[in-house]
């Protein structure tokens, strides 16, 4: 057994041998982890004051010199071998903890599903569109530790008893494997949140949305809010995919075009096949943006997707004179 002391006043008795991240999740302390504890994203940082052991390769790669000097560690890489003392933001201890029931699993394309969760305990969660929750993944087979994975909320904030998650299958992903292969309709789920800072500003400036893959998720929630509030902000949403078969939610976006004044959805397929009979935009999503605009100096940009896509899109928006401080993003790993 080991003991984890959190912020000097909370003491947890845990089994030795597992990761610090898994031990914290077992005790409902939701340290964010975008990659599900694989040492890729670098988001599960905590300050370890005592008992951490040596730095591992992933930490050497993902932590800066100043972070290492400040005793910052990746909790997924720290093994619990004895007593450990850590310090984490108090807001993590105050995060809401929720139980729900998976009521529907819907195929959106060949590798992306929508998971509809109905809250049971407590029965409601208030959130700002653009935020995310941390879905808690159990130990579903031998050798898999409990883990948490961050997923953007994709549901209507008006329906605060429901949470939709749009999840794209990641090869060998701990949490996505559980969602796609083990989680069934009717099963109980646990999650914490809401978290994050991504969301619309309070200006009336026209907007450019850019997303790829499951990065569409927070924009679904944002568009629900825009519909509910009768928003009239000029908005164009560029959704990029490699193949036509990678696109999703086309019909829902068409409905938003009808329901929201001055909203336009622009799907972009990089490599459409002849049999697709694709009539839309082609090439990279950044190229489509360049074809549509010559000056974005009076606009705001909202980006969600992979780091590579976001970095490329932000560069193009800045080249089109969008101020850097007007570009907001949420990077998925």
matplotlib code that plots the C-alpha trace (Angstrom):
import matplotlib.pyplot as plt

x = [0.0, 1.0, -0.3, -0.9, -1.1, -2.9, -2.4, -1.2, -4.5, -6.1, -4.8, -5.5, -4.6, -3.9, -2.5, 1.2, 2.4, 0.0, 0.3, -0.4, -2.9, -4.9, -4.8, -6.2, -8.9, -9.8, -10.4, -12.4, -9.8, -10.1, -6.6, -7.2, -5.6, -6.3, -4.4, -5.9, -2.6, -0.3, 2.3, 1.6, -0.4, 1.4, -1.8, -1.9, 0.7, 0.9, 3.5, 5.1, 6.8, 8.0, 8.2, 8.1, 11.1, 13.2, 11.9, 10.9, 11.4, 8.0, 8.5, 11.9, 10.3, 7.2, 8.3, 10.3, 13.4, 11.6, 8.7, 11.1, 12.9, 9.5, 8.9, 6.2, 5.6, 3.3, 1.0, 0.6, 4.3, 4.8, 4.4, 3.0, 5.7, 5.2, 4.2, 3.8, 3.1, 1.5, -0.1, -2.9, -5.2, -8.0, -10.6, -9.8, -10.9, -14.1, -15.0, -18.4, -18.6, -21.5, -23.0, -25.1, -26.6, -25.6, -28.9, -27.8, -24.8, -25.0, -22.7, -21.7, -19.3, -17.1, -14.9, -16.8, -19.7, -22.0, -22.5, -25.6, -25.5, -28.4, -27.4, -28.6, -26.6, -26.9, -29.5, -28.3, -25.0, -24.8, -22.0, -20.8, -20.7, -17.2, -16.3, -15.3, -15.8, -13.5, -15.0, -13.8, -12.8, -12.8, -10.3, -12.1, -9.5, -6.4, -3.4, -5.6, -5.7, -8.6, -8.1, -9.8, -10.1, -11.2, -14.1, -15.8, -19.5, -21.5, -25.0, -27.5, -26.7, -30.5, -30.9, -28.8, -29.7, -28.1, -24.4, -23.4, -19.9, -18.5, -15.7, -13.4, -11.8, -8.0, -6.0, -5.0, -6.6, -7.4, -10.6, -11.8, -11.4, -13.6, -16.2, -16.3, -15.9, -17.2, -19.6, -23.2, -26.5, -28.0, -24.6, -23.7, -20.9, -19.0, -17.5, -16.3, -16.4, -17.1, -13.6, -11.9, -11.8, -12.9, -16.0, -17.4, -16.3, -19.0, -18.3, -20.5, -17.5, -18.0, -16.5, -14.6, -14.9, -12.3, -12.4, -11.3, -12.5, -14.0, -13.1, -16.6, -17.9, -17.7, -19.1, -22.2, -22.9, -22.0, -24.3, -27.2, -26.5, -26.5, -29.8, -31.3, -30.2, -31.2, -27.6, -27.0, -23.2, -21.9, -20.3, -18.7, -17.6, -14.9, -14.8, -11.9, -11.5, -9.1, -11.8, -15.5, -16.2, -14.5, -17.1, -20.0, -23.0, -23.7, -27.5, -27.4, -25.2, -27.7, -30.4, -28.3, -28.0, -31.8, -32.1, -29.3, -29.2, -26.0, -24.5, -22.8, -21.2, -18.4, -17.2, -13.8, -12.6, -8.8, -8.9, -12.4, -12.7, -14.4, -17.2, -18.0, -19.4, -18.2, -19.4, -17.9, -14.6, -11.5, -7.9, -6.7, -9.1, -6.5, -6.6, -10.4, -10.1, -7.7, -10.1, -12.9, -11.2, -8.6, -8.8, -9.9, -8.8, -12.2, -13.0, -12.5, -11.3, -12.3, -10.3, -10.6, -8.8, -5.4, -2.4, -1.1, -4.4, -4.7, -1.2, -1.6, -5.0, -3.8, -0.9, -3.3, -5.7, -2.8, -1.6, -5.1, -4.6, -6.7, -5.2, -3.4, -5.4, -8.6, -7.7, -9.1, -8.4, -8.8, -6.2, -7.1, -4.6]
y = [0.0, 3.6, 7.0, 10.0, 13.3, 16.0, 19.7, 18.8, 17.9, 15.1, 11.6, 8.7, 5.1, 3.4, 0.1, 0.4, -0.4, 1.6, 5.1, 8.2, 9.3, 6.0, 6.2, 9.8, 8.7, 5.8, 8.4, 10.6, 13.3, 14.2, 15.2, 15.9, 13.5, 14.0, 10.9, 8.5, 8.1, 7.1, 9.8, 11.6, 14.7, 16.1, 17.4, 15.4, 17.6, 17.7, 19.1, 16.2, 17.4, 14.0, 10.3, 10.7, 8.7, 9.5, 11.3, 9.0, 9.5, 10.9, 13.5, 14.5, 15.0, 16.9, 18.9, 22.1, 22.7, 25.2, 22.7, 20.0, 22.4, 23.2, 19.5, 19.2, 15.6, 13.7, 11.8, 9.0, 8.3, 8.4, 5.0, 4.8, 2.8, 4.3, 7.6, 10.6, 14.2, 16.2, 19.6, 20.2, 23.1, 23.3, 23.6, 19.9, 18.9, 20.9, 19.6, 18.1, 14.3, 12.7, 9.4, 8.8, 6.1, 5.6, 5.8, 5.7, 4.9, 6.3, 5.7, 9.0, 7.4, 4.3, 5.3, 8.0, 7.5, 9.8, 8.6, 10.0, 10.1, 10.8, 12.2, 10.3, 11.5, 14.5, 14.8, 18.1, 19.8, 23.4, 24.1, 26.8, 25.6, 24.6, 23.0, 19.3, 16.5, 13.8, 10.4, 7.8, 4.5, 1.4, -1.4, -3.4, -6.1, -7.4, -5.0, -1.9, 0.6, 2.9, 6.1, 9.3, 10.9, 14.4, 14.7, 17.9, 18.3, 18.1, 18.5, 21.4, 23.3, 23.9, 20.2, 20.1, 16.5, 15.2, 15.0, 14.0, 13.0, 12.6, 10.1, 9.0, 5.6, 5.8, 2.6, 1.1, 3.9, 2.9, 4.9, 4.7, 0.9, 0.8, 3.1, 1.3, -2.3, -2.6, 0.3, -0.7, 1.2, 1.0, 0.9, 3.3, 5.8, 8.2, 11.5, 14.8, 18.4, 20.7, 21.9, 24.2, 27.8, 27.3, 29.1, 32.1, 35.7, 38.3, 40.4, 40.7, 40.1, 37.7, 34.3, 31.5, 28.1, 25.4, 21.8, 18.3, 14.9, 14.8, 18.5, 19.1, 18.3, 21.6, 23.4, 21.3, 22.6, 26.2, 26.0, 24.8, 27.8, 30.2, 28.7, 29.0, 32.7, 33.7, 34.7, 36.8, 36.7, 36.0, 32.5, 30.2, 26.7, 24.9, 21.2, 19.3, 15.6, 13.5, 11.5, 12.1, 9.0, 10.9, 13.6, 13.5, 15.4, 16.9, 16.8, 18.3, 21.1, 21.7, 22.1, 24.6, 26.6, 26.8, 27.6, 30.1, 33.4, 34.0, 30.6, 28.6, 25.1, 24.3, 20.7, 20.1, 16.7, 16.6, 13.6, 12.8, 9.6, 9.6, 7.3, 9.9, 12.4, 15.1, 18.6, 20.4, 22.0, 20.0, 20.1, 21.1, 23.0, 25.9, 26.1, 26.4, 29.2, 31.1, 30.7, 32.3, 35.2, 37.9, 39.9, 38.6, 41.6, 42.1, 38.5, 36.0, 32.4, 29.3, 26.2, 22.6, 19.4, 18.0, 20.1, 20.0, 21.2, 24.0, 25.2, 25.3, 27.0, 29.6, 30.5, 31.0, 33.1, 35.3, 35.6, 36.8, 39.6, 38.0, 39.3, 36.6, 37.5, 36.9, 33.2, 30.8, 27.0, 23.7, 21.1, 17.4, 14.6]
z = [0.0, -0.5, 0.7, -1.5, 0.4, -1.7, -1.0, 2.5, 3.9, 1.9, 2.4, 0.1, 0.8, -2.6, -3.9, -4.8, -8.3, -10.4, -11.9, -9.9, -12.5, -12.1, -8.3, -8.4, -10.8, -8.5, -5.7, -8.0, -8.4, -12.1, -13.2, -16.9, -19.4, -23.1, -24.2, -21.6, -19.7, -22.5, -21.9, -25.2, -24.5, -21.4, -19.8, -16.6, -14.9, -11.1, -8.7, -6.8, -3.7, -2.4, -3.6, -7.4, -8.5, -11.6, -14.6, -17.5, -21.2, -21.9, -19.1, -20.5, -23.8, -22.7, -19.7, -20.0, -17.9, -15.8, -15.2, -14.1, -11.8, -10.3, -9.5, -12.2, -13.3, -15.6, -13.2, -15.8, -15.7, -11.9, -10.3, -6.7, -4.8, -1.4, 0.1, -2.3, -1.7, -4.5, -5.1, -7.6, -8.4, -5.9, -8.7, -9.6, -6.1, -6.5, -10.0, -10.3, -10.2, -12.2, -12.9, -16.0, -18.3, -21.9, -23.6, -27.3, -29.4, -32.9, -35.8, -37.5, -40.0, -40.1, -37.2, -35.3, -32.9, -30.9, -27.3, -25.6, -21.8, -19.5, -16.1, -13.1, -10.1, -10.0, -12.7, -14.3, -15.2, -16.3, -18.8, -21.2, -24.9, -25.8, -22.5, -22.0, -19.5, -18.3, -19.0, -16.5, -18.1, -15.8, -15.9, -18.5, -19.0, -17.4, -17.7, -18.2, -15.4, -14.8, -16.8, -17.8, -21.2, -22.0, -24.5, -25.6, -24.9, -28.1, -26.7, -26.4, -23.2, -22.8, -22.2, -19.1, -18.2, -21.3, -22.4, -25.9, -26.7, -30.3, -30.2, -33.0, -32.6, -31.9, -32.6, -29.3, -27.4, -23.9, -23.5, -27.1, -27.1, -24.1, -25.6, -29.0, -27.8, -24.3, -23.5, -24.3, -24.3, -20.8, -19.1, -16.3, -16.9, -14.7, -15.6, -14.1, -15.2, -16.9, -17.7, -20.1, -21.4, -25.0, -26.0, -27.9, -27.0, -26.1, -29.2, -32.3, -34.7, -37.6, -37.0, -38.8, -37.3, -38.3, -37.2, -38.3, -37.1, -33.6, -33.3, -34.6, -31.2, -29.3, -32.3, -32.2, -28.7, -29.7, -32.7, -30.5, -28.2, -31.3, -32.4, -28.9, -28.6, -32.1, -32.8, -35.9, -35.9, -39.4, -39.1, -41.6, -40.5, -42.4, -41.6, -43.1, -43.7, -45.8, -47.5, -48.1, -45.9, -43.0, -43.0, -40.5, -39.3, -42.7, -42.3, -38.8, -40.1, -43.0, -40.4, -38.4, -41.6, -41.7, -38.0, -37.6, -39.4, -41.4, -40.7, -43.5, -43.2, -45.6, -45.6, -47.3, -48.6, -49.3, -51.6, -52.8, -55.0, -58.4, -57.1, -54.3, -56.9, -54.5, -55.4, -52.4, -51.6, -52.1, -50.9, -47.5, -45.2, -45.1, -48.9, -48.8, -46.3, -48.6, -51.5, -49.5, -47.8, -48.6, -45.4, -42.0, -40.0, -38.6, -37.7, -34.9, -35.4, -33.4, -34.1, -32.8, -33.9, -34.1, -33.2, -36.8, -38.2, -35.6, -36.1, -39.9, -39.7, -37.2, -39.5, -42.5, -40.4, -39.3, -42.9, -43.8, -41.1, -38.3, -35.1, -33.1, -29.9, -31.9, -32.6, -30.0, -30.1, -28.4, -29.4, -29.5, -29.1]

ax = plt.figure().add_subplot(projection="3d")
ax.plot(x, y, z, "-o")
ax.set_aspect("equal")
plt.show()
